Amino acid sequence: MSTTQVLRFAVGGLGLVLIGLGAWLVVAEPDPLGVLVWLAGALVLHDGILAPLVFGVGLLLVGRRQRGLWRGALLVAGCVVLIALPLLVRPGVPPNPSALPLPYGRNLAIVLAGVAASAGALYLVRRGRDRVRRGRVRPQRSPAADD
């Protein structure tokens, strides 16, 4: 058996152990149905909204130089929204007042603006770098070189 096969079986076995641990933790949860509903909702949000949106943006940006940057920014923004969404839509007052002490809607908007600003700044830096490289690729002939 090769090293690659041994590593593959070891990682697969570790994955099965972690799946078993996860299943045990769900069953040990006081409200296992709530956890399963949340996991199903996360799956639907990811596979039904986030992944097709990233795929669609990728199709719209085919042939563009910075398409990976925009797809990455959209992926980060989508993941941040998916993490913050349960805190935003949770009904009622939290049982522990310190659980949600911050304005999560405003903070989510700030984080998304930061992701957009970072992606925009990186785009401008890369675009400027590409312009400089293109300028250096074509050597300029000086009039003195013709003498």
Secondary structure, DSSP 8 states (H G I E B T S, - for coil): --HHHHHHHHHHHHHHHHHHHHHHHHHHSS-HHHHHHHHHHHHHHIIIIIHHHHHHHHHHTTT-TTHHHHHHHHHHHHHHHHHHHHHHH--S--SSTTTS-S-HHHHHHHHHHHHHHHHHHHHHHHHHHHHHHHHHHS----GGGG-
